[in-house]
Amino acid sequence: MNAGPFRSLGEKPPILMTPEALDGMLTLDSYRSMESGYEGLEKVLKEKTPAEVTDDVTRSGLRGRGGAGFSAGMKWGFIPKDTGKPVYLVCNADEGEPGTFKDRWLLRHTPHRLIEGILIASYAIGCNRAFIYMREEFAMEAIRLQACLDEARREGLMGADILGSGWECEISIFTGAGAYICGEETALLSSIEGRRGYPRVRPPFPAIIGLYGCPTIINNVETLSNLPVIARRDSDWYASYGTDKSTGTRLFSISGRVARPGVYEVEMGVPWSALLDDLAGGPSRNRPFKALYPGGSSTPMLTAEEAGGSTIDFESAMDLGTFLGSGGTIVLDSEDDIVDATLNVARFYNNESCGQCTPCREGCRWILQIVQRIASGHGTAEDIDLLLDVTGHIEGNTICAFGDGAVAPIASAVVKFRSEFEARVGGAQQ
Amino acid sequence: MGLQFSVHTREILEAARNEYPEPRSLLILALKLAEKEFGHLSNEVLSHVASELEIPESVVAGVATFYHNLHTQPRGKHVISVCRTLSCDLAGGREVAERFIELLGIDFGETTKDGLITLQSAECLACCGTAPAVQVDFDYFESFRPQQCKEVIEALRQGRQPPGGSGVPGGWPDGQKGAE
């Protein structure tokens, strides 16, 4: 797979996809010698209180890399003090958003960095038992990660009295059983508790009532993988990357009609062309780009022109009415049919809706049926508006963000490429 | 009821018990192990899991029917999954699927008459940069070409592991910490 080249605003080195990481730091020795592995943890345990670590991470500006983009340190700060209950940390490694494969890269190449990140986060929130929720399909990654956990335990980095600090922490891998919805953080908790992967109503947020009814933080693989370097250097160094409100770098997995699909790291704030053209090599078929799902298929589609005039950071994405999501960019070119792409996406969400809320369960099926009708040339002009109407009744009316995510690519496609839908109705055939 | 977990399965469950504050967290693991051991999650198997974990049968059945990778109906000895999500579709996943359908003479969701192979479609396998992706049991095949279909089927028919995969057809050994 293509991976590695980095684009920054200035002349900065990569943070996550370092040359050493590209080679793979699979053993404790290699992680220690090549990247001063576990020095960040040692520094944190020796020099800082949990509250100080949380403050540092808040100051670094690190925001969640799983989709929502919420401040990591602020999220940790929601853990109530002195409830008498255990606190849990769960690493979300249930990567499944269409177009997203960057966490898999991190799991494969820098497993010890993730373990160190989990330990630092656990220390900060007062957790002594952390779980890694990994999708079952990542068997090779789970085997590799378990070997690293075993190694960490042997070296006194996991278990009791870590690095002589008196602090203890256990980490276990929990594998799912195939359900996209379990990447949603509260569905993930239901799954660990041995239930159907149904999301839960918020509030209460998991930080207050989470796993087994206890305060719980769920962080994404990439978010956690950024913690060791923040601990080892400092939050100002991390915040020197990126823009004011979108600090650091971001991994993007890019696929579709690009010459070099793969995983790339970019500094926040670089133009989209740095990712689409410089790193991913531009169009794969000598045809101009037409559209892209910027952060996975549940983020509103952008036209190539919109992306071309914008930069990669949380605020610019919001200005365009979309999100960076999980950093899974799928690119379409001028030969790709938006209706066909929309059909594929509609099928996915219909198939993966957990079925708990009526608007999503029924609505995703209706959306699929309407798009199928349009795609097969049997639709009418009214179907196009009906499609928008149905999406409007799902959005905001469901327990979790799945419903919003399921309609975002549909509604944005209809609004931005309405002529392609119109060309398919009223007998116009492919 | 004559059905009983093997000693091996019990050992895995016992080891995992220490990792979770509540035993119900073992349910998904127990169902996976049961499927491995008994073939599929029949009513009898679900009852056994329910009594072993002291969880109501209705709850066990609810979980068993929720997750894509748990199966209450018999399936083939091997499962070929072809990703049909967008990036794989753009990269030719459909041609791969059509070739498998043609060579096996079965559709998605069906099993060959000899019970050897079940063909199914999969949703995003997080393999979009090297699309299209195919899984044979737990073995990942990236940048899969339609020409490879025949080779994969032949290998399975001859009892060999198809070449070119990630090399972990058996999946993650849940609970077997540091076994290998």
Interface residues (C-beta under 8 A of the other chain):
Chain A: M1 N2 P86 E95 G96 E97 P98 G99 T100 F101 D103 R104 R129 M134 R135 E136 E137 F138 A139 M140 A142 I143 Q146 A147 D150 E170 S172 I173 F174 T175 G176 A177 G178 A179 Y180 S191 I192 E193 G194 R195 R196 G197 Y212 S253 I254 S255 G256 R257 P261 G262 V263 Y293 S297 G328 I330 L332 D336 A341 N344 V345 R347 F348 N351 E352 C354
Chain B: E19 Y20 P21 E22 R24 S25 L26 L27 I28 L29 L31 K32 I55 V59 G62 V63 F66 Y67 H68 N69 L70 R84 T85 L86 S87 D89 L90 A91 E123 C124 L125 A126 C127 C128 G129 T130 A131 Q135 F138 Y140 E142 S166 G167 V168 G170 G171 W172 P173 D174 K177 G178 E180
